[in-house]
């Protein structure tokens, strides 16, 4: 049985959410959690065990969803974190945490280093200004226009030409 389903949590659940779900499930079973529930708690709250478990769940999906190292190196820091040039610090941090879930240090150490480097630069306002100044104005324009095109298309579903 899938541990996430057993505890009733999503695969993106935090340790605290997993622990809460375990307690709630144990209470519904008259405070007698099953051996499978205990194993699920131990596996999903230990980072290394959780990564190994996730790999056994969807081995083909995990390899397909990961960008190659060469493509990641070719990206600028904004694309690496999947954010807009005008993203605020909170968005940078949130995106960073999402990316390190994908590129865990144990499974993808080189990817992790690049994502961490992007975060360190973009989370520091002074370093971010220097980095943005170094970027080619065409690159910044393409990043901004891509994001604005996506929002325009989603807000205008009809075809303006016909």
SVG drawing of the C-alpha trace seen along z (x, -y; Angstrom):
<svg xmlns="http://www.w3.org/2000/svg" viewBox="-14 -47 41 51">
<polyline fill="none" stroke="black" stroke-width="0.4" points="0.0,0.0 1.1,-3.6 2.3,-5.3 0.9,-8.6 -2.6,-7.1 -2.4,-5.2 -1.8,-8.4 -4.1,-10.5 -1.5,-13.1 -0.2,-14.5 3.3,-13.6 4.3,-17.2 3.3,-17.1 5.7,-18.4 7.0,-16.4 4.6,-18.2 1.6,-17.4 2.6,-13.8 2.9,-13.6 -0.5,-15.3 -2.1,-12.9 -0.5,-9.9 -1.9,-11.2 -5.4,-11.7 -5.4,-8.2 -4.2,-6.7 -7.0,-8.3 -9.6,-7.0 -8.2,-3.5 -8.6,-3.8 -5.0,-4.9 -3.8,-1.7 -1.8,-2.5 -1.1,0.4 2.5,1.6 2.1,0.2 1.1,-3.2 4.2,-3.2 6.4,-2.2 4.8,-5.0 5.5,-7.6 9.2,-6.5 9.8,-6.4 8.1,-9.6 9.6,-11.7 13.2,-10.7 14.4,-12.7 16.7,-10.1 14.2,-7.2 11.5,-9.4 13.5,-10.1 14.3,-6.4 10.6,-5.5 9.5,-8.1 11.9,-6.7 10.4,-3.2 6.9,-4.7 7.4,-6.4 10.9,-5.6 9.9,-6.5 8.1,-9.7 11.0,-11.0 13.5,-10.6 11.3,-12.2 10.4,-15.2 14.1,-16.2 15.8,-18.6 19.1,-17.5 22.2,-19.0 23.3,-20.6 19.9,-22.3 19.9,-23.6 23.4,-25.0 22.3,-26.8 19.5,-28.5 19.8,-31.9 19.0,-32.0 15.4,-33.2 14.6,-30.3 16.4,-27.9 14.0,-28.9 11.1,-29.3 10.3,-32.8 9.8,-36.2 12.4,-38.9 10.1,-41.0 9.3,-38.3 9.5,-39.4 11.6,-37.7 8.8,-35.6 8.2,-34.1 12.0,-33.5 12.0,-31.6 8.9,-29.6 10.2,-28.6 13.5,-27.7 11.9,-25.3 9.8,-23.8 12.9,-23.3 15.0,-21.6 12.2,-19.1 12.7,-18.1 16.5,-18.3 17.3,-16.7 20.9,-16.9 21.2,-13.1 19.9,-12.2 20.9,-15.2 23.9,-16.9 25.0,-19.0 21.4,-20.1 21.0,-21.0 24.2,-23.1 23.0,-25.1 19.6,-25.7 21.1,-26.8 23.5,-29.1 20.6,-30.7 18.7,-31.2 21.8,-32.7 22.1,-35.3 18.4,-36.1 17.6,-36.2 20.2,-38.9 19.0,-42.2 22.5,-43.6 23.7,-40.4 20.4,-40.3 20.8,-43.8 24.4,-43.0 23.2,-39.8 20.3,-41.4 22.5,-44.2 24.8,-41.6 22.0,-39.9 21.5,-40.9 18.5,-43.3 17.1,-40.9 17.2,-38.1 15.3,-40.1 12.8,-41.2 12.2,-37.6 11.7,-36.4 9.2,-39.2 7.4,-38.9 7.0,-35.1 5.3,-35.6 3.1,-38.4 2.1,-36.4 1.1,-33.5 -1.0,-35.8 -2.5,-37.5 -3.5,-34.2 -5.0,-32.9 -7.0,-36.1 -8.1,-36.4 -9.3,-32.9 -11.0,-34.2 -9.1,-34.6 -8.7,-38.4 -8.1,-37.6 -11.1,-35.6"/>
</svg>
